[in-house]
Amino acid sequence: MNLFADIRSLVLDSLAAMTADGTLPEGLSFDNVAVEPPRDAAHGDMATNAAMVLAKPARMKPRDIAQALVPHLTADPRINSAEVAGPGFLNLRLAEGVWQGVIGSVLTEGTGFGRSDMGQGRKVNVEYVSANPTGPLHVGHTRGAVFGDALASLLAYAGYDVTREYYINDGGAQVDVLARSVYLRYLEALGQEVAFAEGTYPGDYLIPVGEQLAADKGDTWVDQPEDVWLEELRDFATDAMMALIREDLAALGVEMDVFFSEKSLYGTGRIEAAIEDLRAKDLIYRGTLEPPKGKTPEDWEPREQTLFRSTAHGDDLDRPIMKSDGSWTYFAPDIAYHYDKVSRGFDALIDVFGADHGGYVKRMKAAVSALSDGKVPLDIKLTQLVRLFKNGEPFKMSKRAGNFVTLRDVVDQVGPDVTRFVMLTRKNDATLDFDFDKVLEQSRENPVFYVQYAHARVMSVLRKAAEAGFAADDATLAGADLGRITHESELAVARKLAEWPRLVETAARTNEPHRVAFYLYELAGDFHALWNRGNELHELRFIQEGDVATSQAKMALARAVSVVISAGLGILGVTPAQEMR
């Protein structure tokens, strides 16, 4: 059940009837007609812009269209009133029975309430985390991991066929540095004194890797030149780091469908094939770029390069794909990787990047547009910085990592559920403050606690009902006399429940899973308000002694709240609390 979609269908049917009777001209498009919650709840339950968007193409005054639409809508028993407001908006008030019916739908459909077929099974690839395999994941990766994972779950909930993917950056020079760093730990494990040069990785996390290498190789590689051990050690070190990264992701509850190796693109003809595809479209050429902004002629040396004509697909300037020594730039394997994605038949691609990759957005969008002939959209989401605080001070760096706070530092402090929810309490492109003390507070200011407490309260009501001998299973509650739910505080909760299916589609359409966290906080607020009113008004308490029918109706409302909270938390990857300790 999607009540907003149902009422929109009513509006569209009414407009079709107005077209049939000559009130509206033929040939109008109703695509932009929307039914939404009004900005001010005092104005009604829903509002439609139908008259506003049709006025110009119909060559009519919007108020005339709105007034003609009113009798069509109020003829439906679900609509109590339709009032024309301002220049032509229509504010609708729905019958109580509609909101009571929402409660029953939630209990009948369970966590499927709100699921959508909007995606129609279209294949979407969501690539996220994709950290260099040179160390443990840090707190910035944590935010990207949570955001990407929640987005993938949201899209799946909205009817898309989603693939979660991690791109292993194991083809660049940083993996050579990793191998050399592990070699130092290997020598250290064999009792030698070592010194880490600037640019190597001195974190303690490489100690067990060096020890394992020493156990496997003994002193075979001691005093051997780099060309003896570098290639094998690259693979060994990368495998060890990816095992660590997989453990970190598992601790956060993140599971990938695909791990794609950058290294697999080299020496296999796959980069060349992608570039040839672009060359065949006249998008590869030899040319000279203009000086970068801020450069003077004295420090700029123009040279001919192999370039991708990315400006033909919306970029600000064309991009080099090959260095002067004939090797590929970093951009070339990225083109090949996305060529592979397009070739796998995805209908849409989403990349989740850290904020420091903002300069890559236009060139990657241009590449995907060129490779897919504009048929496969690429949405790139940037996750902004996370600022960590504890005891009122910035959280100190991790000794184990050497120079940053790790994902495991965060998860070990507060747990995966708190970590995931808090990471979604801000839009992805806004800086997020993560205060270790505040995220564990039991107060309304802590959104994690506030939402979990609402779910736990419902569970406590159901346990008390069982102790009192009331049947409180979902099937029984779905069949309760929901006509007994009449108080404005109760109906406010039902109205909020009705927004859930629409919220899912909006969040999925915009690729914004934080909307789910915001919604859950608002739903929890409405439920807590009802709970607190029950402390003042006996008739609002969920268990009415001696009145099984009314108790079951009120428990049905409470249970519907927990069902939707559970569904929402499931999208965010958070386990609903059964009780609060």
C-alpha positions in Angstrom: 0.0 0.0 0.0 1.3 3.5 -1.0 -1.4 5.9 0.1 0.2 8.9 -1.6 0.4 6.9 -4.9 -3.2 5.8 -4.4 -4.5 9.4 -4.0 -2.4 10.6 -6.9 -4.1 7.9 -9.0 -7.4 9.4 -7.8 -6.3 12.8 -8.9 -5.2 11.5 -12.3 -8.5 9.7 -12.8 -10.3 12.9 -11.9 -8.2 14.9 -14.5 -9.0 12.2 -17.1 -12.7 12.6 -16.4 -12.4 16.4 -16.7 -10.7 15.9 -20.0 -13.5 13.6 -21.2 -16.2 16.1 -20.2 -14.4 19.0 -21.9 -13.4 20.8 -18.8 -9.7 20.3 -19.7 -8.3 20.2 -23.3 -7.1 17.0 -24.9 -3.5 16.1 -25.0 -2.3 17.4 -21.6 0.6 15.5 -19.9 -0.1 14.7 -16.2 3.5 13.5 -15.6 4.3 16.4 -13.3 1.2 16.1 -11.2 2.3 15.3 -7.6 0.6 14.5 -4.3 2.7 15.4 -1.3 2.5 16.2 2.4 1.7 20.0 2.7 4.5 22.1 4.0 2.3 23.1 7.0 0.4 20.1 8.5 -2.3 22.6 9.6 -3.3 22.9 5.9 -4.4 19.3 5.6 -3.1 15.8 5.1 -2.0 16.0 1.4 -1.7 18.6 -1.3 -1.7 18.4 -5.0 -0.1 20.8 -7.5 -2.3 19.6 -10.4 -3.9 22.9 -11.2 -0.6 24.8 -11.0 1.3 22.5 -13.5 -1.7 22.2 -15.9 -2.7 25.9 -16.0 -0.2 27.0 -18.7 -0.5 24.1 -21.1 -4.3 24.2 -20.6 -4.4 28.0 -21.0 -6.6 28.2 -18.0 -6.4 29.9 -14.6 -5.0 27.5 -12.0 -7.8 28.3 -9.5 -10.4 27.5 -12.2 -8.9 24.1 -12.7 -8.6 23.5 -8.9 -12.2 24.4 -8.3 -13.4 22.1 -11.1 -11.3 19.3 -9.6 -12.8 19.6 -6.1 -16.1 17.8 -6.7 -14.4 14.9 -8.5 -12.1 14.4 -5.5 -14.7 14.8 -2.7 -16.9 12.3 -4.4 -14.4 9.7 -3.2 -15.2 8.4 0.3 -11.5 8.7 1.2 -11.6 12.5 0.8 -13.3 14.5 3.6 -12.5 17.9 2.0 -10.6 19.5 -0.8 -9.8 23.2 -0.3 -8.2 25.6 -2.9 -5.3 27.5 -1.4 -3.2 30.4 -2.7 -2.9 30.6 -6.5 -4.3 27.1 -7.0 -2.9 24.4 -4.7 -5.4 21.9 -3.5 -5.2 20.8 0.2 -6.9 17.5 1.0 -8.1 16.1 4.2 -8.7 12.4 4.4 -11.2 10.3 6.3 -10.2 8.7 9.6 -10.8 5.3 8.1 -8.0 5.9 5.7 -5.4 6.3 8.4 -6.9 3.3 10.3 -6.5 1.3 7.2 -2.8 2.2 7.0 -2.3 0.4 10.3 -3.9 -2.7 9.0 -1.9 -2.6 5.8 1.4 -2.4 7.8 0.5 -5.4 9.9 -0.7 -7.4 6.9 2.3 -6.6 4.7 4.9 -6.6 7.5 8.3 -5.3 6.6 7.2 -5.5 2.9 5.1 -2.4 3.7 6.9 0.3 1.8 8.7 -2.0 -0.6 8.4 -0.7 -4.1 8.6 -2.0 -7.7 9.9 1.4 -8.8 13.2 -0.1 -9.9 11.4 -2.8 -12.0 14.4 -5.0 -11.7 16.8 -2.7 -13.4 20.5 -3.5 -12.7 22.4 -1.0 -10.6 26.1 -1.3 -9.7 27.0 0.5 -6.4 30.8 0.8 -6.0 31.9 1.9 -2.6 34.8 1.9 -0.1 37.4 0.9 -2.8 40.3 1.8 -0.5 43.9 1.3 -1.4 44.9 -2.1 0.0 47.8 -0.6 1.9 46.3 -0.6 5.4 43.2 -0.9 7.6 40.1 1.1 6.7 40.0 4.5 8.4 37.0 6.5 9.6 36.5 8.2 6.3 36.2 4.8 4.6 33.7 3.9 7.4 31.4 6.7 6.3 31.7 5.7 2.6 31.1 2.0 3.5 28.0 2.8 5.6 26.6 5.2 3.0 27.2 2.8 0.1 25.8 -0.2 1.9 22.7 1.6 3.0 22.2 3.0 -0.5 22.5 -0.5 -2.0 19.9 -1.8 0.5 17.6 1.1 -0.2 17.7 0.5 -3.9 17.1 -3.2 -3.5 14.1 -2.4 -1.2 12.8 -0.1 -4.0 12.9 -2.9 -6.6 16.3 -2.6 -8.2 18.7 -5.5 -8.9 21.8 -4.3 -7.0 25.4 -5.4 -7.2 27.7 -4.2 -4.3 31.2 -3.8 -5.6 34.7 -3.0 -4.3 37.4 -1.8 -6.7 40.8 -3.0 -5.4 43.4 -0.4 -6.2 46.3 -2.9 -6.5 47.8 -1.8 -9.8 49.6 1.4 -8.8 52.9 2.4 -7.2 51.4 2.4 -3.7 51.4 -1.4 -3.7 55.2 -1.4 -4.3 55.5 0.8 -1.3 53.4 -1.6 0.7 55.6 -4.5 -0.4 58.7 -2.7 0.7 57.1 -1.8 4.1 56.2 -5.5 4.6 59.8 -6.4 3.7 61.0 -4.2 6.6 58.6 -5.9 9.0 59.9 -9.3 7.6 63.5 -8.3 8.5 62.3 -7.1 11.8 60.6 -10.4 12.6 64.0 -12.1 11.9 65.6 -9.9 14.5 67.1 -7.1 12.4 66.9 -3.4 13.2 64.9 -1.5 10.6 64.1 2.1 9.8 61.0 3.2 7.9 61.8 5.9 5.4 59.4 8.7 4.7 56.6 7.5 2.5 56.5 3.9 3.7 53.8 2.5 6.0 55.0 2.2 9.6 51.8 1.1 11.2 51.8 -1.8 13.7 49.2 -3.6 11.5 52.0 -4.8 9.2 53.9 -6.6 12.1 51.8 -9.8 11.9 52.2 -9.7 8.1 56.0 -9.6 8.4 55.9 -12.3 11.0 53.8 -14.6 8.7 56.2 -13.9 5.8 59.2 -14.8 8.0 57.4 -18.0 9.0 56.8 -18.9 5.4 60.1 -17.8 3.9 62.6 -18.1 6.7 65.7 -16.0 5.8 65.4 -16.7 2.1 64.9 -13.1 1.2 67.4 -11.5 3.6 70.0 -9.4 1.8 68.3 -10.2 -1.5 67.8 -7.4 -4.1 64.3 -6.1 -4.6 63.8 -7.7 -8.0 64.0 -11.1 -6.3 61.1 -10.6 -3.9 59.1 -7.5 -5.0 56.6 -9.1 -7.3 55.7 -12.0 -5.1 55.7 -9.8 -2.0 53.2 -7.4 -3.7 50.7 -10.2 -4.1 51.4 -11.5 -0.6 51.0 -8.1 1.0 47.9 -7.2 -1.0 46.2 -10.5 -0.1 47.0 -9.9 3.6 45.6 -6.3 3.5 42.5 -7.4 1.7 41.9 -10.1 4.3 42.2 -7.3 7.0 39.8 -5.0 5.0 37.3 -7.8 4.6 37.4 -8.4 8.4 36.9 -4.7 9.0 33.9 -4.6 6.6 32.5 -7.7 8.3 32.8 -6.0 11.7 30.6 -3.2 10.3 28.2 -5.6 8.7 29.2 -4.9 5.1 29.3 -7.7 2.5 30.4 -7.1 -1.1 29.2 -9.1 -4.1 32.2 -8.4 -6.2 35.8 -7.5 -5.5 37.3 -6.2 -8.8 41.1 -6.0 -9.1 42.7 -3.1 -10.9 45.7 -5.3 -11.6 43.5 -7.6 -13.7 43.2 -4.7 -16.2 47.0 -4.6 -16.9 48.6 -6.8 -19.5 45.3 -8.3 -20.5 44.3 -5.9 -23.3 41.3 -4.6 -21.3 42.6 -1.0 -21.0 43.5 -1.0 -24.7 40.1 -2.3 -25.6 38.4 0.5 -23.7 40.6 3.2 -25.3 40.0 1.7 -28.7 36.3 2.0 -28.1 36.7 5.7 -27.5 39.1 6.0 -30.4 36.5 4.6 -32.7 34.2 7.3 -31.6 36.8 10.0 -32.4 37.3 10.7 -28.7 41.0 10.0 -28.5 43.6 12.3 -30.1 47.1 13.8 -29.8 47.0 17.3 -28.5 48.4 19.9 -26.1 46.4 21.1 -23.1 46.2 24.7 -21.9 48.2 25.6 -18.8 46.5 24.7 -15.5 44.9 27.6 -13.7 47.4 29.5 -11.6 50.4 28.5 -13.8 52.5 31.1 -15.6 54.2 30.6 -18.9 57.5 30.3 -17.1 56.6 27.2 -15.2 54.5 25.6 -17.8 56.0 23.4 -20.5 53.4 22.5 -23.2 53.8 19.0 -24.6 51.8 16.8 -26.9 49.9 14.1 -25.2 47.3 11.4 -25.9 44.0 12.9 -24.7 40.4 11.8 -24.1 38.0 14.3 -25.6 36.0 14.4 -22.4 34.7 17.9 -23.1 32.4 16.3 -25.8 30.6 14.7 -22.8 30.3 17.6 -20.4 33.8 17.8 -18.8 35.6 21.2 -18.4 38.7 20.1 -20.3 40.1 17.1 -22.1 42.0 14.6 -20.0 45.4 12.8 -20.6 45.2 9.0 -20.7 48.9 8.3 -21.4 52.1 9.7 -19.9 55.1 10.9 -22.0 56.9 7.6 -21.3 54.1 5.7 -22.9 52.6 4.3 -19.6 49.0 4.8 -18.7 47.8 7.7 -16.5 45.7 6.8 -13.4 42.6 7.7 -15.5 43.1 5.1 -18.1 42.5 2.0 -15.9 39.5 3.8 -14.4 38.1 4.2 -17.9 38.7 0.5 -18.5 37.1 -0.5 -15.2 33.9 1.5 -16.0 34.0 0.1 -19.5 33.8 -3.3 -17.9 30.9 -2.3 -15.8 29.0 -1.0 -18.8 29.8 -4.2 -20.7 28.3 -6.2 -17.8 24.9 -4.8 -18.7 24.2 -2.5 -15.8 21.4 0.0 -16.4 22.9 2.6 -14.0 26.2 3.0 -12.1 26.8 4.7 -8.7 30.3 5.5 -7.4 30.8 6.5 -3.8 34.0 8.6 -3.5 35.6 10.5 -0.6 35.4 14.3 -0.7 39.0 14.5 -1.9 38.0 12.9 -5.2 35.7 15.8 -6.2 37.9 16.7 -9.1 37.3 13.2 -10.6 33.5 13.6 -10.9 33.2 15.3 -14.3 35.8 13.2 -16.1 34.3 9.9 -14.9 30.8 11.0 -15.9 32.2 12.0 -19.3 33.9 8.6 -19.7 30.8 6.6 -18.8 28.7 8.8 -21.1 31.1 8.2 -23.9 31.5 4.4 -23.3 27.8 3.8 -23.1 26.7 6.3 -25.8 24.8 8.2 -23.1 22.7 5.2 -22.2 24.1 4.4 -18.7 23.8 7.2 -16.1 26.6 7.5 -13.5 25.8 9.2 -10.2 28.9 10.0 -8.1 28.2 10.6 -4.4 30.9 12.3 -2.4 31.1 11.6 1.3 32.5 14.5 3.4 34.9 14.4 6.3 34.1 12.8 9.7 35.3 14.8 12.7 35.8 12.6 15.8 35.5 13.8 19.4 35.8 12.2 22.8 35.7 13.9 26.2 35.2 17.2 24.4 38.5 16.8 22.6 39.4 15.6 19.1 39.9 11.9 19.1 43.6 10.9 19.0 45.1 9.0 16.2 45.4 5.2 16.3 48.8 3.8 17.2 48.0 0.6 15.4 47.4 2.5 12.1 50.2 4.9 12.6 48.5 8.1 11.5 44.7 7.8 11.4 41.7 6.5 13.3 40.6 3.1 12.0 37.2 1.7 11.3 37.8 -0.9 14.0 38.7 1.9 16.5 35.2 3.3 16.0 33.3 0.0 15.9 35.1 -1.3 19.0 34.2 1.9 20.9 30.4 2.1 20.1 29.5 -1.1 18.1 28.4 -1.4 14.5 24.7 -0.4 15.0 25.6 3.0 16.5 28.3 3.5 14.0 26.1 2.9 11.0 23.1 5.0 12.2 25.2 8.0 13.2 27.1 7.9 9.9 23.7 8.5 8.2 22.4 11.3 10.4 23.8 13.9 8.0 23.6 14.1 4.2 26.6 12.5 2.6 28.1 15.8 1.3 27.9 17.5 4.7 30.7 17.2 7.3 29.7 14.9 10.2 30.7 15.3 13.8 31.0 12.0 15.6 31.2 12.4 19.4 31.8 9.1 21.1 30.2 10.3 24.3 27.1 11.8 22.8 26.3 8.8 20.5 26.0 6.6 23.6 23.8 9.0 25.6 20.3 8.0 26.4 18.5 11.1 25.3 16.4 12.6 22.6 19.5 14.4 21.3 20.9 11.0 20.4 19.0 9.8 17.3 20.2 6.3 17.6 18.9 5.9 21.1 15.7 7.8 20.3 14.7 5.4 17.5 15.9 2.3 19.2 14.0 3.3 22.4 10.7 3.6 20.3 11.2 0.0 19.0 12.0 -1.3 22.5 9.0 0.4 24.0 6.7 -1.4 21.5 8.4 -4.7 22.4 7.7 -4.0 26.1 4.0 -3.4 25.4 3.7 -6.6 23.5 5.4 -8.5 26.3 3.0 -7.0 28.8 0.1 -7.9 26.6 1.3 -11.5 26.6 1.6 -11.4 30.4 -1.9 -10.0 30.6 -3.2 -12.8 28.5 -4.0 -10.7 25.4 -3.4 -12.2 21.9 -0.9 -9.8 20.3 0.4 -11.6 17.3 0.4 -9.7 14.0 -2.4 -11.7 12.5 -4.7 -11.0 15.4 -3.7 -7.3 15.6 -4.3 -6.9 11.9 -7.9 -8.0 12.4 -8.5 -5.7 15.4 -11.2 -3.1 15.3 -9.1 -0.3 14.2 -12.1 2.1 14.2 -11.2 2.5 17.9 -8.1 4.5 16.8 -9.6 8.0 16.8 -7.5 10.3 19.0 -5.5 13.0 17.1 -2.2 11.8 18.7 -2.9 8.3 17.4 -3.9 9.5 14.0 -0.7 11.6 13.8 1.3 8.4 14.2 -0.8 6.7 11.5 -0.2 9.6 9.1 3.5 9.3 9.6 3.4 5.6 8.9 1.6 6.4 5.7 4.5 8.5 4.5 6.9 5.5 4.6 6.3 4.1 1.1 6.6 7.5 -0.5 9.8 8.2 1.5 11.4 5.0 0.3 10.8 6.0 -3.4 11.9 9.6 -2.9 15.1 8.4 -1.1 15.8 5.8 -3.8 15.2 8.2 -6.6 17.7 10.7 -5.2 20.2 8.1 -3.9 19.9 9.6 -0.4 19.7 7.0 2.3 20.0 9.6 5.1 16.3 10.4 4.4 15.5 7.0 6.0 17.3 7.9 9.2 15.6 11.3 9.3 12.2 9.7 8.8 12.8 7.1 11.6 13.7 9.9 14.0 10.4 11.7 13.1 8.3 8.6 13.5 10.0 7.8 16.8 9.2 11.3 17.9 5.5 11.0 17.1 5.4 7.6 18.9 7.1 8.9 22.0 4.7 11.9 22.0 1.8 9.5 22.0 3.4 7.4 24.7 3.9 10.5 26.9 0.3 11.6 26.3 -0.8 8.2 27.6 0.8 9.1 30.9 -1.6 12.0 31.1 -4.7 10.5 29.5 -5.7 7.0 30.5 -7.6 6.4 27.2 -4.3 6.7 25.2 -2.6 3.9 27.1 -1.9 0.9 24.9 -3.3 -1.7 27.3 -6.8 -0.9 28.5 -7.7 -3.1 31.5 -10.9 -5.1 30.9 -11.2 -4.0 27.2 -9.4 -6.5 25.0 -10.8 -5.1 21.7 -9.5 -1.5 22.4 -6.2 -2.8 23.7 -5.6 -4.8 20.6 -6.5 -1.8 18.4 -4.0 0.3 20.2 -1.4 -2.4 20.3 -1.9 -2.7 16.5 -0.8 0.9 16.1 2.2 0.4 18.3 3.2 -2.8 16.5 2.9 -1.0 13.1 5.4 1.5 14.4 7.9 -1.2 15.3 7.4 -2.9 11.9 8.2 0.2 10.0 11.1 1.1 12.3 12.4 -2.5 11.8 12.2 -2.1 8.0 13.9 1.2 8.1 16.7 0.1 10.4 17.1 -3.0 8.1 17.8 -0.7 5.2 20.4 1.2 7.3 21.9 -2.2 8.4 21.0 -1.7 12.1 19.5 -4.3 14.3 16.3 -3.2 16.1 16.6 -3.1 19.9 14.2 -5.5 21.8 14.9 -3.8 25.1 17.1 -0.9 26.3 19.7 -1.6 28.9 
